Amino acid sequence: MISAEQIKYSVGTKNILNNISVEFLPGTCNLIIGPNGSGKSTLIKLLSGEINNFDGQLRYNGSDIKNYTKLALAASRAVLSQQTELSFPMTVEEVVMLGRNPHFEFNPSKKDVEIVKEVMALLDLNSFTHRNYQTLSGGEKQRVHYARVLAQIWEAPKGEQRYLFLDEPLNNLDIYYQQIFLSIAVSLLNETTTLIGVVHDINIALGYADQLFFLKDGALIKNGAPEKIVDAILIKEVFNIDTQLMLHPSTGKPVVLF
Amino acid sequence: MRLNNKIFFIVLTILLALVLIAAIAFGAVQILPSEMMAALIHWFKGESNTTIYENVFIQLRLPRVLLCAITGAILAVSGVLMQGLFRNPVVEPGLIGTSAGAAFGASIVFSLSPFMSPVFKTVLGPFLVPVFAFMGGLAATYLVYSLAKNNKRVAILPLLLVGMAINAIGLSGVGLMTYVARDPQARSITFWNLGTFSGASWFQVLVTGMVGLICIFIAFKQAKKLNVLLLGEQEAGYLGVEVNTLKTGILIVNTAMVSVATAFVGVIAFMGLIVPHVLRLLIGSDNRKLIPASIIMGALLLTLADMGARLLLAPAEMPIGIITSIVGAPLYIFLLKKYHFNQNDL
């Protein structure tokens, strides 16, 4: 469980995040949406420990995040970023193995090698194993990084929780892999796993989120289960566009029509 | 193209051994392997060397070849470290001020030595050179790094441009020091600019060897973290690497070993560019393999270059930097063109 209390973050005189208090429970998919510049990515960076000069309390499983070393945090928390570039040639397998960094001292163990194989199969990367990462397309690169991030927290450390953060990970992906990325993430959820993400597509958010968080101008406007909180008025308030809502004929979840 | 690692390392090591023996054998006087053996046996037994060949081998050729191999290893590993740190294949100690700063620091000691008391000079003098070189190298590297930094990011264009300016300052400083030096033993500007191994001594071999061994060992221990850093600082942080600690540590050991080598042999440009580039093509970018392979290939190539410097214009000798620059500068242009022209980030 991650809990944030009264989080404030500013750069210079500009307030990026204002008094945000949220809780993310294990076994749930938590998605944050909001317009450009609303502070979504900043919130993800702050919750995941990348930004640490904020005001307020941030607790992982009840203990202050400041008590964790970077390495200890990395063993249980992984972040998939929007875009990651590599300046030197590496094979796809080598890039995925970088995800195991928190778990071995110098050379990977058999278990690390097995986990890398498993996640690569999961993301359909087997035929890419020895390909040079730099020759891949944007979408393929993002799959490699997803595999790397999953390898990082494939198993929660003994007696601990694991947390997966997705920071707008769907940008370069076709609709097939957009769905695959989120269904894989959701399939990992259990009593020791929490998922926190930022997505742009509101219908994808409505389809996958257990809890939705609407952010605007650095403030939390509303949060809760999508079917309970989302209506045209809220979407107008946050995104400033007129929409209509209907229920998906087979899943029964709300769908936004533009 | 990826080579089998074991075979690659074995072949490379055998090649290095052959080149080392050849480099000892050929020169103004030829030394036969049997004479090398005899000299080594005498030396181990603590007996004095009998023939002039044995003396040339023990006092001149062997320290020279060893210093050359150690320096080559240091410069090549330094290239790997700096390129990993700046995430860019066109960085090396000769380009971002480290070598020039170290040369400036060392040349200060030489030009001040006439003013030192004889006791001070004989006891501390030899160690002052590497220490001043380290301070000069560190100051120059830090200056280039902090001046080129913008918004926590070091772009390659400012880095190379600032590096040029600091190099110019460092080498002008060297010029000034050699100009005002009254000590006949002070080294010439050509020595500092282009490097040479002609003055190699056992003392230099020991100091450079010890410093190189310690620094490369420390750097090698960080090879796994340097791999993670290839993903960028933010991702490395997410993967548990204390990025600032890693960067500071690598920068210090790197500067230390390059400075000490430079203090004794002058600035030898482009070695740190050539070796890592060739090795990345052959065995990939994993620093756990790249660092040991750079030790061997750096030693091998610089020893070859020094043989060239001694033999090409024999009996005259040319500065080794001429040879490394003839090979390295075109490669530098090639790398710049391949990685940076037509790219927005230049």
Boltz contact constraints between the chains, C-beta under 6 A:
constraints:
  - contact:
      token1: [A, 70]
      token2: [B, 240]
      max_distance: 6.0
  - contact:
      token1: [A, 70]
      token2: [B, 242]
      max_distance: 6.0
  - contact:
      token1: [A, 71]
      token2: [B, 240]
      max_distance: 6.0
  - contact:
      token1: [A, 74]
      token2: [B, 239]
      max_distance: 6.0
  - contact:
      token1: [A, 74]
      token2: [B, 240]
      max_distance: 6.0
  - contact:
      token1: [A, 79]
      token2: [B, 238]
      max_distance: 6.0
  - contact:
      token1: [A, 84]
      token2: [B, 231]
      max_distance: 6.0
  - contact:
      token1: [A, 84]
      token2: [B, 235]
      max_distance: 6.0
  - contact:
      token1: [A, 86]
      token2: [B, 230]
      max_distance: 6.0
  - contact:
      token1: [A, 87]
      token2: [B, 87]
      max_distance: 6.0
  - contact:
      token1: [A, 87]
      token2: [B, 88]
      max_distance: 6.0
  - contact:
      token1: [A, 88]
      token2: [B, 230]
      max_distance: 6.0
  - contact:
      token1: [A, 88]
      token2: [B, 285]
      max_distance: 6.0
  - contact:
      token1: [A, 89]
      token2: [B, 285]
      max_distance: 6.0
  - contact:
      token1: [A, 90]
      token2: [B, 285]
      max_distance: 6.0
  - contact:
      token1: [A, 98]
      token2: [B, 228]
      max_distance: 6.0
  - contact:
      token1: [A, 101]
      token2: [B, 228]
      max_distance: 6.0
  - contact:
      token1: [A, 101]
      token2: [B, 239]
      max_distance: 6.0
  - contact:
      token1: [A, 102]
      token2: [B, 240]
      max_distance: 6.0
  - contact:
      token1: [A, 106]
      token2: [B, 224]
      max_distance: 6.0
